[in-house]
Amino acid sequence: MKSHVVWGASNMAHANVYVTLKKDILDPQGEAVKNALHTLGYKNVMDVRVGKYIVLTLENNSENDINAVVEEISKKVLSNPVIEDFSFDIVED
Amino acid sequence: MKSHVVWGASNMAHANVYVTLKKDILDPQGEAVKNALHTLGYKNVMDVRVGKYIVLTLENNSENDINAVVEEISKKVLSNPVIEDFSFDIVED
């Protein structure tokens, strides 16, 4: 029997995914926040857009290309490509 | 009459605010996303946390300390300090 340890081959990674409404899509929630801020006296706030911020913790085993997996998850599950854009960054622990 | 133009004294800035649930607070939405991902075969996703991502567009006039304003807005309006944490970064245009 042989045990084969590859250091750093299986650890954890974090992916931060940012999902935002596309520019031309109305954002009633953002509009409501903007109005609330104006009422509270923050007159220099010109625009507010509310999106989602999702943190994924992934097992970073060498067979998987984390980048490709996170892009696929973002496109298929976390965002609606008709009305939303997404971006992400990956932090390896 | 005198006109006084200070270049760059009044322009726009963007603030990206990230609001997340505190670590010890249960996140049913994140749990649901995680289960959906497992069902779809993404077994290497260990944890999912869903937060908010808010983009503020601010008029950056010199009287206001943008940093202090964004911190105040994040604390008072965009997050619930009992269960949520926030962080932000500011991009001057």
N, CA and C atoms of all chains as a GROMACS GRO file, in nm:
protein
  558
    1MET      N    1   0.083  -0.120   0.000
    1MET     CA    2   0.000   0.000   0.000
    1MET      C    3   0.087   0.126   0.000
    2LYS      N    4   0.042   0.221  -0.074
    2LYS     CA    5   0.120   0.342  -0.093
    2LYS      C    6   0.031   0.462  -0.058
    3SER      N    7   0.084   0.551   0.021
    3SER     CA    8   0.006   0.674   0.041
    3SER      C    9   0.078   0.787  -0.031
    4HIS      N   10   0.000   0.860  -0.102
    4HIS     CA   11   0.059   0.965  -0.186
    4HIS      C   12  -0.002   1.099  -0.144
    5VAL      N   13   0.077   1.183  -0.082
    5VAL     CA   14   0.026   1.313  -0.038
    5VAL      C   15   0.081   1.421  -0.129
    6VAL      N   16  -0.012   1.491  -0.192
    6VAL     CA   17   0.031   1.606  -0.273
    6VAL      C   18  -0.007   1.732  -0.195
    7TRP      N   19   0.090   1.802  -0.148
    7TRP     CA   20   0.063   1.921  -0.068
    7TRP      C   21  -0.010   2.025  -0.151
    8GLY      N   22  -0.118   2.078  -0.092
    8GLY     CA   23  -0.190   2.186  -0.158
    8GLY      C   24  -0.278   2.138  -0.272
    9ALA      N   25  -0.286   2.007  -0.294
    9ALA     CA   26  -0.367   1.958  -0.405
    9ALA      C   27  -0.516   1.957  -0.372
   10SER      N   28  -0.549   1.947  -0.245
   10SER     CA   29  -0.690   1.952  -0.207
   10SER      C   30  -0.707   2.043  -0.086
   11ASN      N   31  -0.746   2.166  -0.113
   11ASN     CA   32  -0.775   2.258  -0.004
   11ASN      C   33  -0.901   2.337  -0.038
   12MET      N   34  -0.924   2.445   0.034
   12MET     CA   35  -1.047   2.518   0.011
   12MET      C   36  -1.023   2.648  -0.065
   13ALA      N   37  -1.123   2.687  -0.140
   13ALA     CA   38  -1.118   2.816  -0.209
   13ALA      C   39  -1.251   2.888  -0.185
   14HIS      N   40  -1.245   3.018  -0.185
   14HIS     CA   41  -1.368   3.098  -0.178
   14HIS      C   42  -1.390   3.169  -0.310
   15ALA      N   43  -1.515   3.169  -0.354
   15ALA     CA   44  -1.549   3.247  -0.472
   15ALA      C   45  -1.650   3.354  -0.430
   16ASN      N   46  -1.619   3.478  -0.461
   16ASN     CA   47  -1.713   3.587  -0.438
   16ASN      C   48  -1.782   3.617  -0.570
   17VAL      N   49  -1.913   3.599  -0.572
   17VAL     CA   50  -1.988   3.623  -0.696
   17VAL      C   51  -2.077   3.746  -0.677
   18TYR      N   52  -2.069   3.838  -0.772
   18TYR     CA   53  -2.147   3.962  -0.767
   18TYR      C   54  -2.249   3.958  -0.879
   19VAL      N   55  -2.377   3.962  -0.843
   19VAL     CA   56  -2.483   3.958  -0.945
   19VAL      C   57  -2.554   4.093  -0.944
   20THR      N   58  -2.559   4.157  -1.059
   20THR     CA   59  -2.622   4.290  -1.068
   20THR      C   60  -2.724   4.290  -1.180
   21LEU      N   61  -2.825   4.374  -1.166
   21LEU     CA   62  -2.920   4.392  -1.276
   21LEU      C   63  -2.849   4.460  -1.392
   22LYS      N   64  -2.883   4.423  -1.513
   22LYS     CA   65  -2.825   4.490  -1.630
   22LYS      C   66  -2.861   4.639  -1.626
   23LYS      N   67  -2.777   4.719  -1.690
   23LYS     CA   68  -2.791   4.865  -1.682
   23LYS      C   69  -2.930   4.916  -1.716
   24ASP      N   70  -2.993   4.858  -1.819
   24ASP     CA   71  -3.119   4.912  -1.868
   24ASP      C   72  -3.240   4.858  -1.793
   25ILE      N   73  -3.218   4.768  -1.699
   25ILE     CA   74  -3.329   4.709  -1.624
   25ILE      C   75  -3.360   4.798  -1.502
   26LEU      N   76  -3.488   4.832  -1.488
   26LEU     CA   77  -3.531   4.914  -1.375
   26LEU      C   78  -3.506   4.840  -1.244
   27ASP      N   79  -3.465   4.915  -1.142
   27ASP     CA   80  -3.435   4.855  -1.012
   27ASP      C   81  -3.520   4.924  -0.904
   28PRO      N   82  -3.643   4.876  -0.884
   28PRO     CA   83  -3.733   4.942  -0.788
   28PRO      C   84  -3.678   4.942  -0.646
   29GLN      N   85  -3.608   4.834  -0.611
   29GLN     CA   86  -3.551   4.827  -0.475
   29GLN      C   87  -3.445   4.936  -0.457
   30GLY      N   88  -3.359   4.950  -0.557
   30GLY     CA   89  -3.257   5.056  -0.552
   30GLY      C   90  -3.320   5.194  -0.548
   31GLU      N   91  -3.428   5.210  -0.624
   31GLU     CA   92  -3.498   5.339  -0.628
   31GLU      C   93  -3.555   5.371  -0.489
   32ALA      N   94  -3.611   5.269  -0.424
   32ALA     CA   95  -3.668   5.287  -0.290
   32ALA      C   96  -3.559   5.327  -0.190
   33VAL      N   97  -3.443   5.260  -0.200
   33VAL     CA   98  -3.333   5.294  -0.110
   33VAL      C   99  -3.288   5.438  -0.136
   34LYS      N  100  -3.279   5.476  -0.263
   34LYS     CA  101  -3.236   5.612  -0.297
   34LYS      C  102  -3.332   5.715  -0.237
   35ASN      N  103  -3.462   5.690  -0.252
   35ASN     CA  104  -3.560   5.783  -0.196
   35ASN      C  105  -3.549   5.791  -0.044
   36ALA      N  106  -3.527   5.676   0.019
   36ALA     CA  107  -3.510   5.675   0.165
   36ALA      C  108  -3.388   5.758   0.205
   37LEU      N  109  -3.279   5.743   0.130
   37LEU     CA  110  -3.156   5.817   0.161
   37LEU      C  111  -3.178   5.967   0.142
   38HIS      N  112  -3.252   6.005   0.038
   38HIS     CA  113  -3.281   6.148   0.017
   38HIS      C  114  -3.363   6.204   0.133
   39THR      N  115  -3.462   6.125   0.175
   39THR     CA  116  -3.546   6.167   0.289
   39THR      C  117  -3.461   6.186   0.414
   40LEU      N  118  -3.360   6.102   0.429
   40LEU     CA  119  -3.273   6.111   0.547
   40LEU      C  120  -3.167   6.220   0.533
   41GLY      N  121  -3.165   6.287   0.419
   41GLY     CA  122  -3.074   6.400   0.403
   41GLY      C  123  -2.947   6.371   0.322
   42TYR      N  124  -2.933   6.250   0.272
   42TYR     CA  125  -2.816   6.217   0.190
   42TYR      C  126  -2.844   6.254   0.045
   43LYS      N  127  -2.841   6.386   0.020
   43LYS     CA  128  -2.884   6.437  -0.111
   43LYS      C  129  -2.780   6.411  -0.220
   44ASN      N  130  -2.658   6.381  -0.182
   44ASN     CA  131  -2.554   6.360  -0.283
   44ASN      C  132  -2.550   6.217  -0.338
   45VAL      N  133  -2.645   6.134  -0.295
   45VAL     CA  134  -2.656   5.999  -0.354
   45VAL      C  135  -2.740   6.010  -0.481
   46MET      N  136  -2.678   5.986  -0.594
   46MET     CA  137  -2.742   6.007  -0.724
   46MET      C  138  -2.814   5.882  -0.773
   47ASP      N  139  -2.759   5.766  -0.739
   47ASP     CA  140  -2.818   5.643  -0.788
   47ASP      C  141  -2.784   5.528  -0.694
   48VAL      N  142  -2.876   5.433  -0.683
   48VAL     CA  143  -2.854   5.313  -0.601
   48VAL      C  144  -2.897   5.191  -0.683
   49ARG      N  145  -2.812   5.092  -0.690
   49ARG     CA  146  -2.848   4.966  -0.757
   49ARG      C  147  -2.824   4.854  -0.656
   50VAL      N  148  -2.922   4.768  -0.638
   50VAL     CA  149  -2.910   4.660  -0.540
   50VAL      C  150  -2.891   4.527  -0.612
   51GLY      N  151  -2.785   4.457  -0.579
   51GLY     CA  152  -2.758   4.327  -0.639
   51GLY      C  153  -2.734   4.223  -0.531
   52LYS      N  154  -2.685   4.107  -0.573
   52LYS     CA  155  -2.658   3.999  -0.479
   52LYS      C  156  -2.507   3.975  -0.470
   53TYR      N  157  -2.467   3.934  -0.352
   53TYR     CA  158  -2.327   3.903  -0.327
   53TYR      C  159  -2.324   3.763  -0.267
   54ILE      N  160  -2.270   3.668  -0.340
   54ILE     CA  161  -2.275   3.529  -0.295
   54ILE      C  162  -2.134   3.477  -0.271
   55VAL      N  163  -2.112   3.420  -0.155
   55VAL     CA  164  -1.981   3.363  -0.125
   55VAL      C  165  -1.994   3.210  -0.128
   56LEU      N  166  -1.920   3.148  -0.219
   56LEU     CA  167  -1.916   3.002  -0.228
   56LEU      C  168  -1.788   2.953  -0.165
   57THR      N  169  -1.797   2.848  -0.083
   57THR     CA  170  -1.678   2.781  -0.034
   57THR      C  171  -1.666   2.649  -0.109
   58LEU      N  172  -1.557   2.630  -0.180
   58LEU     CA  173  -1.542   2.512  -0.264
   58LEU      C  174  -1.421   2.431  -0.224
   59GLU      N  175  -1.436   2.301  -0.238
   59GLU     CA  176  -1.323   2.211  -0.221
   59GLU      C  177  -1.241   2.222  -0.349
   60ASN      N  178  -1.119   2.259  -0.333
   60ASN     CA  179  -1.036   2.290  -0.449
   60ASN      C  180  -0.949   2.169  -0.484
   61ASN      N  181  -1.014   2.065  -0.537
   61ASN     CA  182  -0.933   1.949  -0.575
   61ASN      C  183  -0.890   1.962  -0.721
   62SER      N  184  -0.773   1.908  -0.746
   62SER     CA  185  -0.705   1.941  -0.871
   62SER      C  186  -0.782   1.902  -0.997
   63GLU      N  187  -0.876   1.807  -0.985
   63GLU     CA  188  -0.949   1.768  -1.106
   63GLU      C  189  -1.039   1.879  -1.157
   64ASN      N  190  -1.083   1.963  -1.067
   64ASN     CA  191  -1.179   2.066  -1.107
   64ASN      C  192  -1.110   2.197  -1.138
   65ASP      N  193  -1.150   2.257  -1.245
   65ASP     CA  194  -1.106   2.392  -1.273
   65ASP      C  195  -1.204   2.487  -1.205
   66ILE      N  196  -1.163   2.536  -1.089
   66ILE     CA  197  -1.252   2.618  -1.006
   66ILE      C  198  -1.313   2.733  -1.087
   67ASN      N  199  -1.232   2.798  -1.166
   67ASN     CA  200  -1.281   2.910  -1.247
   67ASN      C  201  -1.399   2.871  -1.334
   68ALA      N  202  -1.384   2.759  -1.405
   68ALA     CA  203  -1.489   2.714  -1.496
   68ALA      C  204  -1.614   2.675  -1.419
   69VAL      N  205  -1.594   2.608  -1.304
   69VAL     CA  206  -1.709   2.565  -1.222
   69VAL      C  207  -1.786   2.686  -1.171
   70VAL      N  208  -1.713   2.785  -1.119
   70VAL     CA  209  -1.781   2.903  -1.063
   70VAL      C  210  -1.853   2.980  -1.173
   71GLU      N  211  -1.792   2.989  -1.291
   71GLU     CA  212  -1.859   3.059  -1.401
   71GLU      C  213  -1.989   2.988  -1.440
   72GLU      N  214  -1.981   2.856  -1.445
   72GLU     CA  215  -2.100   2.778  -1.481
   72GLU      C  216  -2.211   2.795  -1.377
   73ILE      N  217  -2.173   2.784  -1.248
   73ILE     CA  218  -2.270   2.800  -1.140
   73ILE      C  219  -2.333   2.940  -1.145
   74SER      N  220  -2.249   3.041  -1.167
   74SER     CA  221  -2.299   3.179  -1.170
   74SER      C  222  -2.399   3.197  -1.283
   75LYS      N  223  -2.367   3.139  -1.398
   75LYS     CA  224  -2.451   3.157  -1.516
   75LYS      C  225  -2.581   3.078  -1.504
   76LYS      N  226  -2.571   2.954  -1.453
   76LYS     CA  227  -2.687   2.865  -1.455
   76LYS      C  228  -2.777   2.880  -1.334
   77VAL      N  229  -2.717   2.909  -1.217
   77VAL     CA  230  -2.795   2.903  -1.094
   77VAL      C  231  -2.810   3.039  -1.026
   78LEU      N  232  -2.700   3.112  -1.018
   78LEU     CA  233  -2.701   3.232  -0.934
   78LEU      C  234  -2.756   3.356  -1.002
   79SER      N  235  -2.755   3.357  -1.135
   79SER     CA  236  -2.804   3.476  -1.204
   79SER      C  237  -2.906   3.438  -1.311
   80ASN      N  238  -2.984   3.535  -1.349
   80ASN     CA  239  -3.076   3.521  -1.461
   80ASN      C  240  -3.016   3.600  -1.577
   81PRO      N  241  -2.957   3.531  -1.675
   81PRO     CA  242  -2.882   3.602  -1.779
   81PRO      C  243  -2.965   3.697  -1.863
   82VAL      N  244  -3.098   3.685  -1.857
   82VAL     CA  245  -3.182   3.777  -1.935
   82VAL      C  246  -3.177   3.918  -1.877
   83ILE      N  247  -3.176   3.926  -1.745
   83ILE     CA  248  -3.183   4.060  -1.684
   83ILE      C  249  -3.062   4.092  -1.596
   84GLU      N  250  -2.975   3.993  -1.572
   84GLU     CA  251  -2.866   4.016  -1.478
   84GLU      C  252  -2.728   3.988  -1.539
   85ASP      N  253  -2.630   4.062  -1.490
   85ASP     CA  254  -2.489   4.035  -1.520
   85ASP      C  255  -2.424   3.978  -1.395
   86PHE      N  256  -2.311   3.912  -1.414
   86PHE     CA  257  -2.238   3.868  -1.295
   86PHE      C  258  -2.088   3.884  -1.317
   87SER      N  259  -2.017   3.891  -1.206
   87SER     CA  260  -1.871   3.884  -1.211
   87SER      C  261  -1.828   3.808  -1.086
   88PHE      N  262  -1.706   3.760  -1.084
   88PHE     CA  263  -1.663   3.688  -0.965
   88PHE      C  264  -1.512   3.696  -0.950
   89ASP      N  265  -1.467   3.676  -0.828
   89ASP     CA  266  -1.324   3.657  -0.805
   89ASP      C  267  -1.306   3.539  -0.711
   90ILE      N  268  -1.190   3.478  -0.721
   90ILE     CA  269  -1.165   3.356  -0.645
   90ILE      C  270  -1.045   3.377  -0.553
   91VAL      N  271  -1.064   3.342  -0.427
   91VAL     CA  272  -0.957   3.355  -0.328
   91VAL      C  273  -0.921   3.216  -0.281
   92GLU      N  274  -0.801   3.171  -0.309
   92GLU     CA  275  -0.760   3.038  -0.261
   92GLU      C  276  -0.702   3.052  -0.121
   93ASP      N  277  -0.750   2.966  -0.033
   93ASP     CA  278  -0.707   2.976   0.108
   93ASP      C  279  -0.564   2.929   0.127
   94MET      N  280  -1.870   8.987  -1.006
   94MET     CA  281  -1.899   8.843  -0.994
   94MET      C  282  -1.777   8.758  -1.030
   95LYS      N  283  -1.758   8.658  -0.956
   95LYS     CA  284  -1.638   8.578  -0.972
   95LYS      C  285  -1.679   8.432  -0.991
   96SER      N  286  -1.621   8.367  -1.089
   96SER     CA  287  -1.650   8.224  -1.097
   96SER      C  288  -1.525   8.146  -1.059
   97HIS      N  289  -1.544   8.053  -0.978
   97HIS     CA  290  -1.430   7.980  -0.924
   97HIS      C  291  -1.444   7.833  -0.960
   98VAL      N  292  -1.363   7.788  -1.049
   98VAL     CA  293  -1.371   7.648  -1.089
   98VAL      C  294  -1.254   7.570  -1.030
   99VAL      N  295  -1.288   7.472  -0.951
   99VAL     CA  296  -1.183   7.386  -0.898
   99VAL      C  297  -1.193   7.252  -0.971
  100TRP      N  298  -1.095   7.225  -1.054
  100TRP     CA  299  -1.100   7.102  -1.132
  100TRP      C  300  -1.100   6.980  -1.042
  101GLY      N  301  -1.190   6.892  -1.069
  101GLY     CA  302  -1.195   6.767  -0.994
  101GLY      C  303  -1.257   6.780  -0.857
  102ALA      N  304  -1.306   6.897  -0.824
  102ALA     CA  305  -1.360   6.915  -0.690
  102ALA      C  306  -1.502   6.860  -0.678
  103SER      N  307  -1.574   6.856  -0.792
  103SER     CA  308  -1.707   6.798  -0.785
  103SER      C  309  -1.724   6.700  -0.900
  104ASN      N  310  -1.707   6.573  -0.870
  104ASN     CA  311  -1.730   6.472  -0.973
  104ASN      C  312  -1.803   6.354  -0.909
  105MET      N  313  -1.805   6.244  -0.976
  105MET     CA  314  -1.881   6.131  -0.923
  105MET      C  315  -1.790   6.023  -0.865
  106ALA      N  316  -1.845   5.954  -0.767
  106ALA     CA  317  -1.774   5.840  -0.709
  106ALA      C  318  -1.873   5.724  -0.698
  107HIS      N  319  -1.820   5.604  -0.706
  107HIS     CA  320  -1.903   5.486  -0.683
  107HIS      C  321  -1.859   5.419  -0.554
  108ALA      N  322  -1.957   5.376  -0.476
  108ALA     CA  323  -1.925   5.297  -0.357
  108ALA      C  324  -1.987   5.160  -0.374
  109ASN      N  325  -1.907   5.056  -0.360
  109ASN     CA  326  -1.956   4.919  -0.362
  109ASN      C  327  -1.969   4.873  -0.217
  110VAL      N  328  -2.091   4.844  -0.176
  110VAL     CA  329  -2.115   4.801  -0.037
  110VAL      C  330  -2.154   4.654  -0.037
  111TYR      N  331  -2.087   4.576   0.047
  111TYR     CA  332  -2.112   4.432   0.058
  111TYR      C  333  -2.172   4.404   0.194
  112VAL      N  334  -2.294   4.353   0.197
  112VAL     CA  335  -2.361   4.324   0.324
  112VAL      C  336  -2.375   4.173   0.336
  113THR      N  337  -2.322   4.118   0.442
  113THR     CA  338  -2.329   3.973   0.462
  113THR      C  339  -2.386   3.941   0.600
  114LEU      N  340  -2.449   3.825   0.609
  114LEU     CA  341  -2.495   3.780   0.740
  114LEU      C  342  -2.374   3.749   0.827
  115LYS      N  343  -2.382   3.780   0.956
  115LYS     CA  344  -2.273   3.744   1.048
  115LYS      C  345  -2.254   3.593   1.046
  116LYS      N  346  -2.132   3.552   1.079
  116LYS     CA  347  -2.094   3.412   1.066
  116LYS      C  348  -2.187   3.314   1.137
  117ASP      N  349  -2.233   3.352   1.256
  117ASP     CA  350  -2.312   3.259   1.336
  117ASP      C  351  -2.461   3.261   1.304
  118ILE      N  352  -2.500   3.347   1.209
  118ILE     CA  353  -2.642   3.356   1.174
  118ILE      C  354  -2.673   3.256   1.063
  119LEU      N  355  -2.776   3.176   1.084
  119LEU     CA  356  -2.819   3.079   0.982
  119LEU      C  357  -2.861   3.150   0.855
  120ASP      N  358  -2.827   3.090   0.742
  120ASP     CA  359  -2.860   3.149   0.612
  120ASP      C  360  -2.941   3.048   0.530
  121PRO      N  361  -3.074   3.047   0.549
  121PRO     CA  362  -3.158   2.947   0.480
  121PRO      C  363  -3.150   2.961   0.328
  122GLN      N  364  -3.136   3.084   0.279
  122GLN     CA  365  -3.128   3.105   0.134
  122GLN      C  366  -3.000   3.041   0.078
  123GLY      N  367  -2.891   3.063   0.151
  123GLY     CA  368  -2.764   3.003   0.110
  123GLY      C  369  -2.771   2.851   0.116
  124GLU      N  370  -2.838   2.800   0.219
  124GLU     CA  371  -2.854   2.654   0.235
  124GLU      C  372  -2.932   2.597   0.118
  125ALA      N  373  -3.037   2.668   0.077
  125ALA     CA  374  -3.119   2.623  -0.037
  125ALA      C  375  -3.036   2.621  -0.165
  126VAL      N  376  -2.955   2.723  -0.184
  126VAL     CA  377  -2.870   2.729  -0.304
  126VAL      C  378  -2.771   2.613  -0.301
  127LYS      N  379  -2.713   2.588  -0.182
  127LYS     CA  380  -2.616   2.478  -0.170
  127LYS      C  381  -2.682   2.345  -0.206
  128ASN      N  382  -2.802   2.320  -0.154
  128ASN     CA  383  -2.871   2.195  -0.185
  128ASN      C  384  -2.901   2.184  -0.334
  129ALA      N  385  -2.942   2.295  -0.395
  129ALA     CA  386  -2.968   2.294  -0.540
  129ALA      C  387  -2.841   2.260  -0.616
  130LEU      N  388  -2.730   2.316  -0.574
  130LEU     CA  389  -2.603   2.289  -0.643
  130LEU      C  390  -2.562   2.143  -0.628
  131HIS      N  391  -2.585   2.087  -0.508
  131HIS     CA  392  -2.552   1.946  -0.488
  131HIS      C  393  -2.638   1.858  -0.580
  132THR      N  394  -2.768   1.892  -0.587
  132THR     CA  395  -2.859   1.816  -0.674
  132THR      C  396  -2.812   1.822  -0.819
  133LEU      N  397  -2.758   1.937  -0.858
  133LEU     CA  398  -2.711   1.954  -0.997
  133LEU      C  399  -2.573   1.892  -1.019
  134GLY      N  400  -2.515   1.837  -0.912
  134GLY     CA  401  -2.389   1.765  -0.930
  134GLY      C  402  -2.264   1.841  -0.886
  135TYR      N  403  -2.282   1.963  -0.837
  135TYR     CA  404  -2.165   2.039  -0.791
  135TYR      C  405  -2.134   2.001  -0.646
  136LYS      N  406  -2.078   1.883  -0.629
  136LYS     CA  407  -2.059   1.826  -0.495
  136LYS      C  408  -1.944   1.894  -0.420
  137ASN      N  409  -1.859   1.964  -0.490
  137ASN     CA  410  -1.745   2.026  -0.421
  137ASN      C  411  -1.777   2.165  -0.362
  138VAL      N  412  -1.906   2.204  -0.370
  138VAL     CA  413  -1.946   2.328  -0.304
  138VAL      C  414  -1.979   2.295  -0.159
  139MET      N  415  -1.900   2.348  -0.068
  139MET     CA  416  -1.911   2.313   0.073
  139MET      C  417  -2.006   2.406   0.149
  140ASP      N  418  -2.011   2.531   0.106
  140ASP     CA  419  -2.094   2.628   0.177
  140ASP      C  420  -2.132   2.742   0.083
  141VAL      N  421  -2.252   2.795   0.105
  141VAL     CA  422  -2.298   2.910   0.027
  141VAL      C  423  -2.358   3.012   0.123
  142ARG      N  424  -2.316   3.136   0.111
  142ARG     CA  425  -2.374   3.244   0.190
  142ARG      C  426  -2.422   3.351   0.092
  143VAL      N  427  -2.546   3.395   0.112
  143VAL     CA  428  -2.601   3.494   0.020
  143VAL      C  429  -2.613   3.629   0.091
  144GLY      N  430  -2.553   3.730   0.031
  144GLY     CA  431  -2.559   3.864   0.087
  144GLY      C  432  -2.606   3.964  -0.016
  145LYS      N  433  -2.593   4.092   0.017
  145LYS     CA  434  -2.634   4.197  -0.076
  145LYS      C  435  -2.513   4.273  -0.126
  146TYR      N  436  -2.525   4.319  -0.247
  146TYR     CA  437  -2.419   4.398  -0.310
  146TYR      C  438  -2.485   4.526  -0.360
  147ILE      N  439  -2.451   4.638  -0.302
  147ILE     CA  440  -2.518   4.764  -0.334
  147ILE      C  441  -2.418   4.861  -0.395
  148VAL      N  442  -2.452   4.915  -0.509
  148VAL     CA  443  -2.366   5.015  -0.573
  148VAL      C  444  -2.431   5.152  -0.558
  149LEU      N  445  -2.362   5.242  -0.488
  149LEU     CA  446  -2.409   5.379  -0.473
  149LEU      C  447  -2.331   5.469  -0.568
  150THR      N  448  -2.400   5.557  -0.636
  150THR     CA  449  -2.332   5.661  -0.714
  150THR      C  450  -2.349   5.791  -0.638
  151LEU      N  451  -2.237   5.852  -0.601
  151LEU     CA  452  -2.242   5.972  -0.517
  151LEU      C  453  -2.178   6.091  -0.587
  152GLU      N  454  -2.232   6.208  -0.560
  152GLU     CA  455  -2.170   6.331  -0.603
  152GLU      C  456  -2.057   6.358  -0.504
  153ASN      N  457  -1.940   6.367  -0.560
  153ASN     CA  458  -1.821   6.374  -0.475
  153ASN      C  459  -1.777   6.520  -0.458
  154ASN      N  460  -1.856   6.597  -0.383
  154ASN     CA  461  -1.814   6.735  -0.361
  154ASN      C  462  -1.727   6.744  -0.237
  155SER      N  463  -1.637   6.838  -0.243
  155SER     CA  464  -1.529   6.839  -0.145
  155SER      C  465  -1.575   6.853   0.000
  156GLU      N  466  -1.697   6.908   0.020
  156GLU     CA  467  -1.742   6.926   0.159
  156GLU      C  468  -1.769   6.791   0.229
  157ASN      N  469  -1.802   6.694   0.149
  157ASN     CA  470  -1.838   6.567   0.210
  157ASN      C  471  -1.721   6.470   0.211
  158ASP      N  472  -1.706   6.407   0.322
  158ASP     CA  473  -1.608   6.299   0.330
  158ASP      C  474  -1.681   6.171   0.288
  159ILE      N  475  -1.662   6.134   0.162
  159ILE     CA  476  -1.734   6.022   0.103
  159ILE      C  477  -1.725   5.896   0.191
  160ASN      N  478  -1.606   5.870   0.242
  160ASN     CA  479  -1.585   5.753   0.325
  160ASN      C  480  -1.679   5.750   0.445
  161ALA      N  481  -1.686   5.863   0.515
  161ALA     CA  482  -1.770   5.871   0.634
  161ALA      C  483  -1.917   5.859   0.598
  162VAL      N  484  -1.957   5.922   0.487
  162VAL     CA  485  -2.096   5.916   0.444
  162VAL      C  486  -2.136   5.773   0.411
  163VAL      N  487  -2.051   5.703   0.335
  163VAL     CA  488  -2.084   5.566   0.293
  163VAL      C  489  -2.089   5.474   0.415
  164GLU      N  490  -1.998   5.495   0.509
  164GLU     CA  491  -2.000   5.412   0.630
  164GLU      C  492  -2.130   5.432   0.708
  165GLU      N  493  -2.172   5.560   0.720
  165GLU     CA  494  -2.295   5.593   0.792
  165GLU      C  495  -2.416   5.530   0.724
  166ILE      N  496  -2.423   5.546   0.590
  166ILE     CA  497  -2.534   5.489   0.513
  166ILE      C  498  -2.538   5.337   0.527
  167SER      N  499  -2.421   5.275   0.520
  167SER     CA  500  -2.414   5.128   0.529
  167SER      C  501  -2.465   5.081   0.664
  168LYS      N  502  -2.423   5.155   0.768
  168LYS     CA  503  -2.458   5.114   0.904
  168LYS      C  504  -2.605   5.139   0.934
  169LYS      N  505  -2.656   5.256   0.890
  169LYS     CA  506  -2.791   5.296   0.929
  169LYS      C  507  -2.900   5.243   0.838
  170VAL      N  508  -2.869   5.231   0.709
  170VAL     CA  509  -2.976   5.202   0.613
  170VAL      C  510  -2.959   5.067   0.544
  171LEU      N  511  -2.837   5.036   0.502
  171LEU     CA  512  -2.819   4.920   0.414
  171LEU      C  513  -2.804   4.788   0.490
  172SER      N  514  -2.765   4.796   0.617
  172SER     CA  515  -2.746   4.671   0.692
  172SER      C  516  -2.819   4.675   0.824
  173ASN      N  517  -2.841   4.558   0.879
  173ASN     CA  518  -2.895   4.544   1.013
  173ASN      C  519  -2.780   4.497   1.102
  174PRO      N  520  -2.723   4.589   1.180
  174PRO     CA  521  -2.601   4.556   1.256
  174PRO      C  522  -2.616   4.443   1.356
  175VAL      N  523  -2.739   4.405   1.388
  175VAL     CA  524  -2.760   4.294   1.482
  175VAL      C  525  -2.721   4.160   1.417
  176ILE      N  526  -2.754   4.146   1.291
  176ILE     CA  527  -2.730   4.016   1.226
  176ILE      C  528  -2.637   4.026   1.104
  177GLU      N  529  -2.602   4.148   1.063
  177GLU     CA  530  -2.524   4.162   0.940
  177GLU      C  531  -2.394   4.240   0.960
  178ASP      N  532  -2.296   4.206   0.879
  178ASP     CA  533  -2.172   4.282   0.869
  178ASP      C  534  -2.170   4.353   0.734
  179PHE      N  535  -2.090   4.455   0.723
  179PHE     CA  536  -2.075   4.515   0.590
  179PHE      C  537  -1.929   4.556   0.569
  180SER      N  538  -1.896   4.568   0.443
  180SER     CA  539  -1.768   4.629   0.407
  180SER      C  540  -1.793   4.708   0.280
  181PHE      N  541  -1.703   4.796   0.244
  181PHE     CA  542  -1.724   4.873   0.121
  181PHE      C  543  -1.591   4.919   0.063
  182ASP      N  544  -1.594   4.946  -0.066
  182ASP     CA  545  -1.482   5.015  -0.127
  182ASP      C  546  -1.535   5.126  -0.216
  183ILE      N  547  -1.452   5.226  -0.235
  183ILE     CA  548  -1.494   5.345  -0.309
  183ILE      C  549  -1.406   5.363  -0.431
  184VAL      N  550  -1.472   5.382  -0.546
  184VAL     CA  551  -1.400   5.403  -0.671
  184VAL      C  552  -1.433   5.544  -0.719
  185GLU      N  553  -1.334   5.631  -0.722
  185GLU     CA  554  -1.361   5.766  -0.772
  185GLU      C  555  -1.348   5.767  -0.923
  186ASP      N  556  -1.445   5.825  -0.992
  186ASP     CA  557  -1.444   5.823  -1.140
  186ASP      C  558  -1.340   5.922  -1.195
   0.00000   0.00000   0.00000
